[in-house]
Amino acid sequence: MPQRTSPGARAPRPDPRHPVLLHGFTGSASSWEGVVDGLSAQGHVPVLVDLPGHGGNRGRHAPAQHTLDAALALVRDAGRWPADLVGYSMGGRVALHFAAAHGGLVRRLVLESSSPGLETAEERAARRSSDEALAERLVADGIRSFVAEWETLPLFESQAGLSPDAVARQRERRLSNDPPSLAAALRGLGAGALPSLWERLPRIAVPTLLVVGERDPKFVDIAARMSARMRSARTVVVPGAGHAVHLERPDLWLEVVGGFLGR
């Protein structure tokens, strides 16, 4: 069974080789349900972490609880290091920052549909402005209106082929989140709030796997650029998948990630 952190308590202590998994924005630790059994069967019983403002860590609205430093401390408390670290989208950004700050603690790094951040101050300022507008709309309009809008983003068009049950479970997870908590996470951990790591990539020596879906061309391009700068990184483009590879093609995700983590 996967181990999961709980708010207000130290996480259980996993074996150092068990991967720590970080979900994306609007998700939770349960977002990995489609791959946890497969990872466990491979011998990689995962530690599942709720990021600030999500899942079991919702209901906390103070800005200081949603900073990068707070997220990195949460990840560090999730297990006994060194350990493998896996992050998707927003969770991938946090994972990459963790590896940059604590490279000696991370054995292997898996980044799914992730980015080192926006490269210029102007880009980050523009994203902070748009994220602030989105956060205000989220709080004002409520979670149902926000989720309905979020699910129509072009980023998720490739999920149209998911089964009705998979769509319903993902929607239920998103709806279980708390608008002020998500808004705080967006303000503190959004792409505009975090510094760029592009210039630091050549100094991140952790063995890294970059996983992207072929139907997500923006992140295919980002992964190619990242791999060119990271001496210990390789990229796998998963056919038939978009942004959320672990959700859209869990079979292939398990094959490539499990193979990278080893047996």
Backbone as CSV, one residue per row, in Angstrom:
resi,resn,N_x,N_y,N_z,CA_x,CA_y,CA_z,C_x,C_y,C_z
1,MET,0.849,-1.200,0.000,0.000,0.000,0.000,0.878,1.241,0.000
2,PRO,0.505,2.266,-0.757,1.279,3.501,-0.734,1.191,4.177,0.611
3,GLN,2.230,4.898,0.975,2.223,5.681,2.199,1.869,7.117,1.842
4,ARG,1.118,7.758,2.715,0.632,9.103,2.432,0.877,9.994,3.625
5,THR,1.356,11.217,3.371,1.550,12.159,4.448,0.213,12.667,4.942
6,SER,0.166,13.103,6.185,-1.043,13.687,6.738,-0.693,15.001,7.392
7,PRO,-1.595,16.002,7.313,-1.286,17.311,7.873,-1.120,17.230,9.372
8,GLY,-0.120,17.981,9.878,0.074,18.066,11.310,0.872,16.924,11.897
9,ALA,1.364,15.998,11.083,2.119,14.873,11.596,3.277,14.581,10.661
10,ARG,4.350,14.044,11.225,5.474,13.641,10.391,5.068,12.429,9.573
11,ALA,5.605,12.361,8.368,5.259,11.264,7.469,5.861,9.964,7.970
12,PRO,5.283,8.816,7.578,5.917,7.542,7.862,7.267,7.464,7.176
13,ARG,8.155,6.664,7.730,9.504,6.570,7.205,9.620,5.425,6.212
14,PRO,9.687,5.737,4.906,9.773,4.665,3.915,11.207,4.190,3.742
15,ASP,11.357,3.109,3.049,12.663,2.685,2.599,13.221,3.769,1.681
16,PRO,14.537,4.043,1.738,15.095,5.122,0.919,14.847,4.967,-0.572
17,ARG,14.599,3.749,-1.031,14.410,3.539,-2.453,12.962,3.702,-2.884
18,HIS,12.060,3.992,-1.969,10.668,4.188,-2.349,10.462,5.615,-2.843
19,PRO,9.860,5.790,-4.006,9.746,7.136,-4.587,8.728,8.004,-3.859
20,VAL,9.048,9.286,-3.786,8.134,10.296,-3.273,7.456,10.934,-4.478
21,LEU,6.106,10.951,-4.493,5.337,11.422,-5.652,4.639,12.736,-5.342
22,LEU,4.793,13.715,-6.247,4.203,15.042,-6.090,3.236,15.306,-7.237
23,HIS,1.986,15.574,-6.912,0.917,15.758,-7.898,0.928,17.163,-8.495
24,GLY,0.002,17.423,-9.406,-0.114,18.725,-10.054,-1.171,19.613,-9.423
25,PHE,-1.304,20.816,-9.957,-2.277,21.788,-9.456,-3.695,21.253,-9.633
26,THR,-4.518,21.447,-8.626,-5.907,20.987,-8.479,-5.995,19.505,-8.159
27,GLY,-4.861,18.811,-8.040,-4.883,17.394,-7.714,-4.705,17.141,-6.229
28,SER,-4.281,15.943,-5.921,-3.977,15.547,-4.546,-3.161,14.268,-4.630
29,ALA,-2.779,13.749,-3.473,-2.031,12.498,-3.457,-2.781,11.386,-4.177
30,SER,-4.106,11.416,-4.114,-4.904,10.362,-4.748,-4.891,10.445,-6.269
31,SER,-4.340,11.512,-6.835,-4.258,11.633,-8.286,-3.417,10.535,-8.921
32,TRP,-2.587,9.881,-8.118,-1.706,8.836,-8.627,-2.347,7.448,-8.560
33,GLU,-3.650,7.371,-8.290,-4.273,6.076,-8.038,-4.097,5.088,-9.185
34,GLY,-3.963,5.584,-10.398,-3.853,4.688,-11.541,-2.503,4.013,-11.688
35,VAL,-1.501,4.463,-10.923,-0.156,3.890,-11.073,0.436,3.370,-9.768
36,VAL,-0.205,3.640,-8.622,0.427,3.246,-7.359,0.525,1.731,-7.211
37,ASP,-0.504,1.016,-7.628,-0.449,-0.440,-7.512,0.629,-1.016,-8.425
38,GLY,0.740,-0.456,-9.614,1.769,-0.920,-10.534,3.167,-0.646,-10.010
39,LEU,3.383,0.532,-9.443,4.688,0.839,-8.852,4.998,-0.117,-7.711
40,SER,3.990,-0.354,-6.860,4.193,-1.250,-5.729,4.549,-2.653,-6.197
41,ALA,3.882,-3.114,-7.252,4.163,-4.443,-7.793,5.592,-4.534,-8.320
42,GLN,6.142,-3.416,-8.759,7.525,-3.372,-9.239,8.523,-3.272,-8.092
43,GLY,8.024,-3.109,-6.857,8.907,-2.961,-5.708,9.169,-1.527,-5.311
44,HIS,8.407,-0.592,-5.869,8.583,0.832,-5.566,7.329,1.347,-4.849
45,VAL,7.150,0.974,-3.588,5.962,1.416,-2.855,6.069,2.921,-2.647
46,PRO,5.154,3.707,-3.242,5.348,5.161,-3.251,4.909,5.836,-1.957
47,VAL,5.509,6.977,-1.708,5.079,7.901,-0.663,4.331,9.028,-1.369
48,LEU,3.078,9.241,-1.014,2.224,10.210,-1.700,2.099,11.463,-0.851
49,VAL,2.389,12.598,-1.443,2.430,13.864,-0.716,1.341,14.800,-1.238
50,ASP,0.554,15.369,-0.331,-0.363,16.450,-0.680,0.408,17.768,-0.627
51,LEU,0.509,18.452,-1.758,1.201,19.735,-1.789,0.399,20.794,-1.025
52,PRO,1.046,21.901,-0.644,0.329,22.966,0.061,-0.938,23.391,-0.685
53,GLY,-2.040,23.514,0.067,-3.301,23.961,-0.507,-4.118,22.873,-1.166
54,HIS,-3.655,21.636,-1.128,-4.303,20.535,-1.833,-4.568,19.356,-0.892
55,GLY,-5.612,18.597,-1.220,-5.876,17.364,-0.498,-5.939,17.565,0.997
56,GLY,-5.165,16.771,1.724,-5.150,16.868,3.176,-4.544,18.138,3.712
57,ASN,-3.892,18.924,2.855,-3.320,20.207,3.287,-4.164,21.401,2.862
58,ARG,-5.422,21.162,2.481,-6.312,22.285,2.206,-6.809,22.858,3.535
59,GLY,-7.385,24.040,3.454,-7.886,24.689,4.660,-6.872,25.584,5.326
60,ARG,-5.677,25.663,4.759,-4.639,26.551,5.293,-4.403,27.645,4.263
61,HIS,-4.693,28.866,4.638,-4.744,29.935,3.641,-3.625,30.966,3.776
62,ALA,-2.824,30.879,4.836,-1.787,31.883,5.052,-0.749,31.815,3.934
63,PRO,-0.351,32.956,3.365,0.640,32.935,2.284,1.921,32.197,2.658
64,ALA,2.361,32.308,3.915,3.611,31.666,4.327,3.545,30.145,4.244
65,GLN,2.331,29.595,4.217,2.176,28.143,4.135,2.185,27.639,2.700
66,HIS,2.310,28.553,1.749,2.240,28.177,0.333,3.429,28.696,-0.467
67,THR,4.532,28.932,0.206,5.745,29.375,-0.472,6.547,28.169,-0.965
68,LEU,7.523,28.443,-1.809,8.414,27.382,-2.259,9.144,26.761,-1.074
69,ASP,9.610,27.584,-0.145,10.314,27.043,1.023,9.414,26.106,1.820
70,ALA,8.138,26.476,1.969,7.208,25.613,2.697,7.008,24.295,1.966
71,ALA,6.896,24.358,0.651,6.710,23.133,-0.125,7.944,22.239,-0.050
72,LEU,9.129,22.831,-0.125,10.352,22.031,-0.055,10.510,21.382,1.315
73,ALA,10.121,22.100,2.371,10.185,21.519,3.716,9.214,20.352,3.836
74,LEU,8.035,20.491,3.252,7.043,19.418,3.275,7.597,18.175,2.576
75,VAL,8.230,18.379,1.423,8.795,17.247,0.686,9.922,16.606,1.489
76,ARG,10.748,17.419,2.083,11.872,16.851,2.852,11.370,16.014,4.026
77,ASP,10.271,16.420,4.637,9.709,15.677,5.751,8.963,14.409,5.318
78,ALA,8.803,14.225,3.998,7.986,13.115,3.508,8.673,11.768,3.629
79,GLY,9.974,11.730,3.759,10.614,10.423,3.814,12.020,10.455,4.335
80,ARG,12.630,9.317,4.296,14.024,9.185,4.693,14.859,9.241,3.418
81,TRP,15.749,10.177,3.370,16.540,10.412,2.162,17.920,9.795,2.309
82,PRO,18.547,9.410,1.187,18.179,9.671,-0.208,17.014,8.814,-0.674
83,ALA,16.265,9.361,-1.619,15.103,8.677,-2.185,14.914,9.152,-3.619
84,ASP,14.108,8.403,-4.360,13.714,8.839,-5.692,12.567,9.837,-5.576
85,LEU,12.502,10.780,-6.506,11.512,11.849,-6.457,10.828,11.968,-7.812
86,VAL,9.494,11.941,-7.809,8.694,11.976,-9.029,7.707,13.136,-8.920
87,GLY,7.654,14.000,-9.937,6.722,15.118,-9.894,6.044,15.333,-11.224
88,TYR,4.767,15.695,-11.155,3.974,15.983,-12.348,3.572,17.450,-12.369
89,SER,3.841,18.140,-13.471,3.397,19.518,-13.699,3.850,20.423,-12.548
90,MET,2.939,21.015,-11.772,3.360,21.839,-10.638,4.240,21.029,-9.689
91,GLY,3.880,19.780,-9.457,4.702,18.931,-8.602,6.085,18.706,-9.178
92,GLY,6.182,18.694,-10.503,7.481,18.578,-11.139,8.339,19.813,-10.922
93,ARG,7.710,20.988,-10.967,8.471,22.214,-10.674,9.026,22.166,-9.259
94,VAL,8.184,21.753,-8.307,8.650,21.651,-6.927,9.764,20.610,-6.814
95,ALA,9.597,19.468,-7.489,10.610,18.419,-7.444,11.944,18.909,-8.003
96,LEU,11.898,19.660,-9.100,13.132,20.166,-9.696,13.811,21.161,-8.763
97,HIS,13.029,22.020,-8.119,13.613,22.950,-7.144,14.207,22.189,-5.969
98,PHE,13.553,21.094,-5.555,14.100,20.292,-4.461,15.443,19.696,-4.865
99,ALA,15.507,19.162,-6.082,16.765,18.592,-6.555,17.858,19.651,-6.665
100,ALA,17.481,20.865,-7.058,18.462,21.944,-7.163,18.987,22.355,-5.787
101,ALA,18.094,22.314,-4.791,18.478,22.738,-3.436,19.108,21.617,-2.630
102,HIS,18.683,20.379,-2.885,19.111,19.232,-2.075,19.523,18.069,-2.975
103,GLY,20.411,18.356,-3.913,20.792,17.339,-4.889,21.323,16.069,-4.270
104,GLY,21.994,16.181,-3.142,22.552,15.006,-2.498,21.519,14.081,-1.899
105,LEU,20.284,14.558,-1.768,19.231,13.742,-1.178,18.459,12.936,-2.220
106,VAL,18.520,13.360,-3.476,17.692,12.747,-4.519,18.533,11.734,-5.293
107,ARG,18.106,10.458,-5.256,18.819,9.419,-6.011,18.541,9.535,-7.500
108,ARG,17.246,9.598,-7.834,16.826,9.719,-9.225,15.603,10.619,-9.265
109,LEU,15.476,11.352,-10.360,14.434,12.359,-10.499,13.616,12.065,-11.750
110,VAL,12.290,12.025,-11.577,11.382,11.861,-12.712,10.504,13.101,-12.798
111,LEU,10.537,13.778,-13.937,9.743,14.979,-14.156,8.782,14.714,-15.297
112,GLU,7.489,14.731,-14.990,6.456,14.498,-15.996,5.806,15.820,-16.369
113,SER,5.915,16.194,-17.638,5.266,17.416,-18.143,5.593,18.603,-17.244
114,SER,6.885,18.817,-17.030,7.332,19.854,-16.100,8.266,20.832,-16.790
115,SER,8.486,21.945,-16.135,9.298,23.013,-16.704,10.204,23.611,-15.629
116,PRO,11.380,24.106,-16.020,12.232,24.833,-15.074,11.725,26.231,-14.762
117,GLY,10.612,26.627,-15.368,10.049,27.936,-15.082,10.085,28.865,-16.277
118,LEU,9.513,30.029,-16.081,9.519,31.070,-17.114,10.859,31.789,-17.071
119,GLU,11.413,32.059,-18.239,12.812,32.475,-18.302,13.065,33.936,-17.972
120,THR,12.120,34.824,-18.246,12.383,36.250,-18.047,11.493,36.826,-16.947
121,ALA,11.972,37.925,-16.381,11.191,38.601,-15.352,9.867,39.100,-15.906
122,GLU,9.872,39.510,-17.163,8.641,40.008,-17.786,7.606,38.884,-17.910
123,GLU,8.060,37.689,-18.325,7.152,36.549,-18.436,6.578,36.176,-17.070
124,ARG,7.426,36.194,-16.059,6.956,35.833,-14.719,5.972,36.858,-14.182
125,ALA,6.229,38.139,-14.451,5.303,39.176,-13.995,3.948,39.031,-14.680
126,ALA,3.955,38.743,-15.970,2.695,38.567,-16.691,1.935,37.361,-16.161
127,ARG,2.642,36.270,-15.847,1.975,35.088,-15.317,1.430,35.356,-13.912
128,ARG,2.169,36.087,-13.100,1.652,36.412,-11.765,0.363,37.206,-11.874
129,SER,0.310,38.117,-12.827,-0.898,38.911,-13.019,-2.067,38.035,-13.446
130,SER,-1.842,37.134,-14.399,-2.934,36.266,-14.852,-3.318,35.259,-13.777
131,ASP,-2.343,34.766,-13.013,-2.656,33.838,-11.927,-3.436,34.529,-10.818
132,GLU,-3.132,35.805,-10.564,-3.878,36.543,-9.548,-5.331,36.708,-9.980
133,ALA,-5.543,37.015,-11.239,-6.913,37.139,-11.737,-7.642,35.804,-11.630
134,LEU,-6.942,34.716,-11.936,-7.548,33.392,-11.832,-7.859,33.047,-10.378
135,ALA,-6.959,33.388,-9.465,-7.178,33.122,-8.041,-8.389,33.895,-7.526
136,GLU,-8.516,35.142,-7.941,-9.659,35.941,-7.504,-10.965,35.364,-8.046
137,ARG,-10.925,34.928,-9.289,-12.120,34.331,-9.895,-12.475,33.012,-9.216
138,LEU,-11.474,32.251,-8.855,-11.693,30.985,-8.165,-12.422,31.186,-6.849
139,VAL,-11.989,32.162,-6.073,-12.616,32.422,-4.777,-14.013,33.015,-4.957
140,ALA,-14.151,33.904,-5.923,-15.438,34.577,-6.109,-16.500,33.657,-6.695
141,ASP,-16.116,32.816,-7.648,-17.104,32.007,-8.377,-17.315,30.625,-7.777
142,GLY,-16.353,30.161,-6.978,-16.505,28.856,-6.350,-15.842,27.739,-7.134
143,ILE,-15.723,26.585,-6.481,-14.947,25.483,-7.040,-15.606,24.875,-8.265
144,ARG,-16.927,24.770,-8.311,-17.562,24.121,-9.458,-17.357,24.924,-10.736
145,SER,-17.524,26.213,-10.646,-17.311,27.054,-11.820,-15.854,26.988,-12.272
146,PHE,-14.933,27.011,-11.302,-13.510,26.955,-11.645,-13.151,25.634,-12.315
147,VAL,-13.587,24.523,-11.751,-13.263,23.215,-12.317,-13.836,23.085,-13.729
148,ALA,-15.054,23.566,-13.930,-15.654,23.515,-15.269,-14.790,24.285,-16.269
149,GLU,-14.272,25.433,-15.860,-13.392,26.213,-16.741,-12.051,25.516,-16.929
150,TRP,-11.490,24.985,-15.853,-10.170,24.355,-15.884,-10.153,23.156,-16.831
151,GLU,-11.242,22.401,-16.839,-11.297,21.190,-17.650,-11.399,21.475,-19.148
152,THR,-11.700,22.716,-19.501,-11.793,23.059,-20.925,-10.489,23.620,-21.488
153,LEU,-9.436,23.700,-20.670,-8.166,24.232,-21.166,-7.620,23.353,-22.298
154,PRO,-7.042,23.953,-23.315,-6.459,23.162,-24.411,-5.438,22.133,-23.925
155,LEU,-4.784,22.423,-22.805,-3.793,21.511,-22.241,-4.363,20.125,-21.992
156,PHE,-5.681,20.057,-21.733,-6.298,18.784,-21.351,-7.179,18.195,-22.448
157,GLU,-7.083,18.714,-23.668,-7.916,18.207,-24.756,-7.691,16.714,-25.012
158,SER,-6.474,16.254,-24.787,-6.157,14.852,-25.057,-6.848,13.901,-24.093
159,GLN,-7.455,14.429,-23.023,-8.139,13.573,-22.058,-9.578,13.263,-22.461
160,ALA,-9.984,13.712,-23.635,-11.344,13.452,-24.097,-11.608,11.964,-24.260
161,GLY,-10.563,11.186,-24.465,-10.740,9.754,-24.657,-10.725,8.928,-23.392
162,LEU,-10.599,9.576,-22.242,-10.620,8.833,-20.983,-11.988,8.211,-20.752
163,SER,-12.025,7.156,-19.974,-13.299,6.523,-19.647,-14.136,7.470,-18.788
164,PRO,-15.462,7.358,-18.835,-16.310,8.194,-17.976,-15.962,8.068,-16.504
165,ASP,-15.591,6.870,-16.057,-15.229,6.684,-14.651,-13.969,7.465,-14.300
166,ALA,-12.971,7.437,-15.185,-11.732,8.164,-14.923,-11.979,9.666,-14.884
167,VAL,-12.803,10.158,-15.802,-13.146,11.580,-15.816,-13.873,11.964,-14.535
168,ALA,-14.810,11.124,-14.115,-15.597,11.419,-12.916,-14.717,11.433,-11.673
169,ARG,-13.786,10.485,-11.565,-12.916,10.446,-10.384,-11.994,11.656,-10.339
170,GLN,-11.480,12.053,-11.504,-10.615,13.232,-11.529,-11.406,14.489,-11.158
171,ARG,-12.622,14.608,-11.683,-13.453,15.767,-11.354,-13.786,15.796,-9.864
172,GLU,-14.082,14.645,-9.297,-14.392,14.583,-7.866,-13.204,15.035,-7.028
173,ARG,-11.988,14.628,-7.410,-10.796,15.071,-6.687,-10.651,16.582,-6.762
174,ARG,-10.849,17.133,-7.947,-10.716,18.584,-8.092,-11.772,19.319,-7.285
175,LEU,-13.002,18.820,-7.308,-14.091,19.478,-6.587,-13.919,19.400,-5.083
176,SER,-13.134,18.443,-4.607,-12.942,18.302,-3.161,-12.001,19.353,-2.596
177,ASN,-11.328,20.094,-3.476,-10.407,21.121,-3.018,-11.159,22.371,-2.563
178,ASP,-10.460,23.201,-1.824,-11.019,24.388,-1.192,-10.548,25.628,-1.965
179,PRO,-11.469,26.466,-2.476,-11.054,27.598,-3.312,-9.982,28.505,-2.700
180,PRO,-10.137,28.967,-1.443,-9.068,29.821,-0.904,-7.716,29.118,-0.821
181,SER,-7.735,27.805,-0.556,-6.478,27.065,-0.485,-5.827,26.957,-1.853
182,LEU,-6.627,26.623,-2.876,-6.081,26.562,-4.224,-5.573,27.920,-4.671
183,ALA,-6.305,28.975,-4.331,-5.877,30.323,-4.707,-4.535,30.654,-4.060
184,ALA,-4.362,30.267,-2.796,-3.097,30.522,-2.107,-1.957,29.736,-2.753
185,ALA,-2.236,28.493,-3.155,-1.217,27.688,-3.816,-0.843,28.290,-5.167
186,LEU,-1.821,28.783,-5.890,-1.558,29.400,-7.187,-0.686,30.637,-7.030
187,ARG,-0.977,31.425,-6.004,-0.190,32.637,-5.768,1.232,32.326,-5.315
188,GLY,1.395,31.256,-4.541,2.708,30.970,-3.972,3.558,30.005,-4.768
189,LEU,2.908,29.128,-5.550,3.644,28.078,-6.244,3.402,28.067,-7.754
190,GLY,2.670,29.045,-8.254,2.437,29.126,-9.696,3.721,29.425,-10.452
191,ALA,3.685,29.245,-11.757,4.888,29.433,-12.575,5.430,30.856,-12.484
192,GLY,4.554,31.830,-12.259,5.022,33.199,-12.138,5.669,33.509,-10.812
193,ALA,5.354,32.716,-9.789,5.880,32.968,-8.450,7.262,32.368,-8.239
194,LEU,7.592,31.311,-8.979,8.853,30.601,-8.751,9.955,31.137,-9.659
195,PRO,11.177,31.168,-9.149,12.292,31.617,-9.992,12.596,30.613,-11.086
196,SER,13.227,31.090,-12.135,13.625,30.215,-13.238,14.827,29.372,-12.833
197,LEU,14.837,28.124,-13.272,15.977,27.236,-13.045,16.729,26.916,-14.334
198,TRP,16.374,27.574,-15.423,17.015,27.255,-16.702,18.535,27.357,-16.616
199,GLU,19.050,28.414,-15.986,20.502,28.603,-15.929,21.177,27.623,-14.987
200,ARG,20.414,27.026,-14.072,20.999,26.083,-13.113,20.959,24.638,-13.605
201,LEU,20.249,24.382,-14.694,20.106,23.001,-15.151,21.446,22.284,-15.367
202,PRO,22.462,22.928,-15.953,23.724,22.203,-16.161,24.383,21.749,-14.864
203,ARG,24.002,22.348,-13.730,24.615,21.983,-12.452,23.803,20.942,-11.688
204,ILE,22.662,20.529,-12.226,21.854,19.498,-11.573,22.289,18.152,-12.139
205,ALA,23.032,17.399,-11.335,23.663,16.172,-11.809,22.856,14.923,-11.477
206,VAL,21.705,15.063,-10.843,20.888,13.917,-10.485,20.425,13.189,-11.757
207,PRO,20.550,11.863,-11.834,19.992,11.149,-12.991,18.506,11.462,-13.138
208,THR,18.116,11.937,-14.310,16.769,12.496,-14.502,16.103,11.886,-15.721
209,LEU,14.818,11.555,-15.551,13.976,11.105,-16.651,12.910,12.160,-16.897
210,LEU,12.817,12.644,-18.117,11.806,13.610,-18.519,10.741,12.870,-19.318
211,VAL,9.513,12.838,-18.794,8.420,12.111,-19.426,7.409,13.112,-19.957
212,VAL,7.099,13.019,-21.235,6.117,13.920,-21.847,5.248,13.115,-22.810
213,GLY,4.052,13.642,-23.073,3.154,13.005,-24.022,3.304,13.611,-25.407
214,GLU,3.216,12.782,-26.432,3.409,13.282,-27.800,2.343,14.295,-28.200
215,ARG,1.178,14.277,-27.512,0.102,15.203,-27.851,0.182,16.500,-27.040
216,ASP,1.328,16.735,-26.438,1.572,17.942,-25.643,2.827,18.619,-26.195
217,PRO,2.739,19.221,-27.393,3.941,19.697,-28.081,4.724,20.755,-27.308
218,LYS,4.046,21.589,-26.561,4.764,22.608,-25.782,5.755,21.949,-24.834
219,PHE,5.316,20.910,-24.122,6.197,20.297,-23.143,7.164,19.299,-23.779
220,VAL,6.849,18.788,-24.959,7.836,18.015,-25.709,9.026,18.910,-26.038
221,ASP,8.748,20.128,-26.454,9.812,21.079,-26.775,10.596,21.465,-25.522
222,ILE,9.885,21.722,-24.423,10.560,22.078,-23.169,11.479,20.942,-22.726
223,ALA,10.998,19.703,-22.805,11.815,18.563,-22.391,13.069,18.436,-23.246
224,ALA,12.943,18.681,-24.538,14.110,18.612,-25.421,15.150,19.659,-25.023
225,ARG,14.683,20.852,-24.709,15.607,21.912,-24.288,16.241,21.585,-22.947
226,MET,15.449,21.035,-22.030,15.993,20.662,-20.721,17.050,19.574,-20.862
227,SER,16.734,18.550,-21.653,17.659,17.437,-21.822,18.989,17.893,-22.410
228,ALA,18.942,18.890,-23.289,20.173,19.403,-23.892,21.061,20.104,-22.867
229,ARG,20.464,20.570,-21.782,21.231,21.307,-20.777,21.610,20.464,-19.562
230,MET,20.918,19.345,-19.363,21.167,18.516,-18.188,22.006,17.308,-18.596
231,ARG,23.177,17.185,-18.025,24.117,16.147,-18.449,23.645,14.741,-18.110
232,SER,22.745,14.611,-17.137,22.306,13.284,-16.709,20.831,13.049,-16.986
233,ALA,20.273,13.722,-17.994,18.841,13.609,-18.277,18.599,12.929,-19.619
234,ARG,17.488,12.209,-19.683,17.017,11.689,-20.963,15.509,11.869,-21.031
235,THR,14.991,11.927,-22.236,13.576,12.209,-22.465,12.894,11.008,-23.093
236,VAL,11.683,10.718,-22.613,10.828,9.718,-23.239,9.523,10.407,-23.631
237,VAL,9.185,10.347,-24.912,7.930,10.886,-25.420,6.952,9.719,-25.543
238,VAL,5.862,9.782,-24.792,4.919,8.669,-24.711,3.845,8.831,-25.781
239,PRO,3.692,7.863,-26.661,2.676,7.973,-27.714,1.258,7.921,-27.159
240,GLY,0.378,8.649,-27.817,-1.035,8.615,-27.461,-1.393,9.342,-26.190
241,ALA,-0.461,10.093,-25.612,-0.710,10.796,-24.345,-0.527,12.290,-24.525
242,GLY,-1.207,13.042,-23.668,-1.040,14.479,-23.606,-0.298,14.865,-22.345
243,HIS,-0.803,15.875,-21.651,-0.081,16.445,-20.514,0.015,15.473,-19.340
244,ALA,-1.083,14.810,-19.005,-1.108,13.921,-17.831,-0.842,12.486,-18.273
245,VAL,0.403,12.161,-18.509,0.757,10.845,-19.039,0.330,9.740,-18.086
246,HIS,0.531,9.941,-16.780,0.201,8.895,-15.798,-1.296,8.595,-15.771
247,LEU,-2.110,9.551,-16.184,-3.561,9.367,-16.221,-4.009,8.806,-17.567
248,GLU,-3.423,9.302,-18.641,-3.876,8.941,-19.986,-3.286,7.622,-20.491
249,ARG,-2.035,7.358,-20.130,-1.387,6.102,-20.533,-0.641,5.506,-19.341
250,PRO,-1.362,5.074,-18.305,-0.679,4.539,-17.117,0.187,3.326,-17.410
251,ASP,-0.202,2.521,-18.402,0.587,1.337,-18.740,1.975,1.723,-19.222
252,LEU,2.041,2.691,-20.137,3.336,3.113,-20.657,4.106,3.930,-19.623
253,TRP,3.398,4.709,-18.815,4.053,5.453,-17.739,4.776,4.493,-16.803
254,LEU,4.102,3.427,-16.410,4.716,2.448,-15.518,5.912,1.774,-16.174
255,GLU,5.797,1.522,-17.456,6.901,0.867,-18.168,8.146,1.743,-18.158
256,VAL,7.987,3.019,-18.514,9.175,3.874,-18.628,9.678,4.320,-17.262
257,VAL,8.777,4.680,-16.356,9.205,5.136,-15.037,9.749,3.976,-14.216
258,GLY,9.023,2.834,-14.238,9.517,1.672,-13.506,10.860,1.209,-14.010
259,GLY,11.054,1.244,-15.321,12.345,0.865,-15.876,13.464,1.796,-15.434
260,PHE,13.152,3.078,-15.342,14.150,4.060,-14.912,14.507,3.886,-13.438
261,LEU,13.492,3.663,-12.613,13.746,3.516,-11.177,14.453,2.201,-10.858
262,GLY,14.324,1.222,-11.751,14.999,-0.053,-11.547,14.148,-1.011,-10.745
263,ARG,14.605,-2.225,-10.650,13.862,-3.276,-9.944,14.669,-3.798,-8.770
